[in-house]
Amino acid sequence: MALLGHASRIIVASAQPEASRGVWEAIGFVDNGSSDSVVRLTDGQILISLLPQEASPLALAYFAPSLQSVGDKLLASGFEISGSNATGWHVPGPGMMEWWIHPATPSTLAQRSGESSPILGYFDAIVIPVSDVHDAAAWAQLCGYFIADQWENPLPQVDLTDGIVNISFRKQDAGVPFLHFTADLDDEWLAEATEAVGERLTVHRDGNGNTSLAIFSMPDACTIMVTPDEY
């Protein structure tokens, strides 16, 4: 089990969750146990929740069978946490990322199929811009993540996972976290993606005219970046 819990969801704060749902469904997400107030979706690889809240950066919510156990471990590692064993824990992390730990229930322990997204392709990581990737990675390792890959050039980057969530600390200017996928960005893909989201899609091309980066500007200031799967 990952230190923080048995399951996790990416949290998107949304002024109008039901209105935002349509854009997510257009790129291949489907319902995954929505309630009257929370829209829960999955593309087969990640689970997201659109919460009716004021706009804020992406966050991660974990669901643990024992909040006391998680809280004790975080406090023993010197983390500054807020909350309680009754309500859950809040842990501010590197960059503009926040972690939340809630009680596990049957509805929050939804499983993923693992299938690739029909448009986005394969999920790579939640990218978190930070000033020092190594300090951020050391912090994450205390939370139960382990380093999957790292390099210094062209810019320092450390990729980590806890078996549930992949995160990537990248040395960049301060900015909000975003989602990174890889896909086969050929002409057929471009036509399908454009039909799905229209002007929400921005495409960058290399010197040969091939698509090198696709940016989906999702509702609620959420960004998804897709790069060619051979990168």
N, C-alpha and C positions, 0 to 999 in steps of 0.2 A: 504493500500500500504506500502511496505517496504520503509524505509527512502531513500535508495540509488537508487531505481528505480522500474519499473514494471516487469522487466525480467532480467535474468542474464545468462552469459555463462562462462564456465571454459576455460581459454586461455592457449593453448599449443604452445609455440614458436617452429617452425619446420623449419629445413633447407630445407626439401623436403616434403611439405604437401601432395602432391599426392602419393608419395611413402609410407608415413606413413599411409595414409587412409586405405590401404589394411589390415594392422594389426588390426586397430580398427574395421573394418568391420568383420574381422574373429571372433571377440568376441561378435558380436551382434549389433554393431552400424550401423546405416543407414544414408543416406544423409538427410540433413535438411536445404536445401537452400544454397548449396555451390555456390560460384561465381568463376570467373576465377582465383582469387588470394587467396581466403580463402576457406578452406574446413570446412564446418559446418556439424556436426554429432550429433545424439542422440541415446540413448539406450532405450528411453521411459521415463527415470527418470532425466537424466542430459543432458544438451546441452554443447557441446564443440566446439571450433573453433581452427583449426590448422592454425596459422598465419605464413607467410614466414618471419621469423626473426631468428636472432642468438639465440642459445640456452640460455634459462633462466628458472627459476623456474615457476611452475604453477602460474597463476594469475586469478583474478576474474574481469569480466567486467559486469557492470550494465548498463541498458538502461532506462533513465529517461525522462519524457515528459518536465520537466523544469530543465535545468542545473542550472539556477540561484537559484531556490528554494533549490536544493540539496547543492550547494555551500554555500549559506547563512547559512544553518543549520550546515554544517560542520565547517565553520568559527566561528559560535556562540558557538560551543562546544570546540573550541580551537585547532582544527586539523590543522596540517601543510599540506596544499594542494598546488598543482601547476596546471597550466592550465588556462582555461577561460570558460566563459559561451558560447563562440562560438565554441570552439574545444572540450571541455570535461575536466574532472578533474582526477588528479592522486593522490592517497592517499597511501603512504607506511604504511604498517601495522606491527603487531607483527611478530616475526620470520622472515622468508624470503618470506612473502606474500605481494602482492601488489594488490590494488583495483583501478579500472578504471571506470569512469562514463561517458557514451557517450549519445548522443541524441537518443531518442526512435524513431524508424521508423517501418512501418508495417513488414519489413523483420526481424527486431531484436526482435520483440515481439512474437516469435514462442512459441507455447504451447507444453507441454509435455503430453504424454498419461498416464504416471504414472504406466505403466506395468513394471514388473520386467525384468531385462536383461536375455536373454536365457542362458548365461554362468556365468556372474558375480553375478547374483541374485539381491539383493536389495541394493541400495545405502545407505550408512550410513552417510558419511561426507567427506569433505576435511580435512585431518588431518594436523595440523600446529604445528610442534615441537617448543616449546618455553621454556625459562628458568623459567618463572613465569606464571602459567596458570591464576592466579587470576588477575594480572595486565593486561594480554591479554584480559581476559573476560570483564574487566571494559572498556577497549578501545572499544571492539566490541559492547558493550551495548550502547555506545554513537553513534554508527553507525546504531542503530535500531535493533540489534539482542537482543534476550532474552535467558536466560539460560533454556535449556531443561532438563539437568541432569548434575550432577557433583559428584565427589568422590575424596578421597585422596589416597586410597590404591588399588592396589599395587603401583601405581604411580599417582600423581595428574592429573586430567583430567576434563575439562569443555566443555560440548557440548552445542552449541547455534544454533539458527535458526532465520531467519527473515521472515519465511514463504515461501521464495524462495530458499535459499541456506542453507544447514547444514554445519557448521564448527565445528571442534573439536580441542581445544588447549590441547596438551599433553606435560607433562614435559619430554623432551628427549634432547639428545645432539643436538646441532645445526645441522639442516638438511633441505632439501627442502621439501615443502608440497607434500603429496601424496593422492591418492584416496583410500577410504576404502569401501568395500562391504561385505555383508554376504550372504552365500549360503549353500546349502546342499552338503557338500564336500564328497560325497560317491564315490564308484569306477566308477560308470557311469559318474558322473561329471568329475572325473579325466581323464577318457578316452576322453571325449568330449573336455575338455580344452587342453589336450596335442595334440590332432589332430588339434585344431585351431591354436595354436601358437608354438608348438614344444619346442625348447630349451629356448624360452622366459619365460617359466613357471618353477618356482622353488617351490618344495613342502617340507614342514616340517611336521614331524609326531610326535605324542605323544608317551608315553611309551607303549601304546596298539597297535601302528601301524596305528592309525587313522590320517587322514590329519588334522593338527591343524592350518596350515597357508599356503596359496598359494600366491606366489608373481609373478605378471606379469611384466616383464621388457619391457615396451613399447618403441617405438621409441622416440627419442628426450629427453631421460633421464627422461621420465615420468614413475612413478611406481604406480601400482594398487595392493593393498593387499586385499585378501579375507579370511575371517575367518568363521568358522562354524556358521550357523544361530542360534544355540542354545546358543551361548556365549552372 
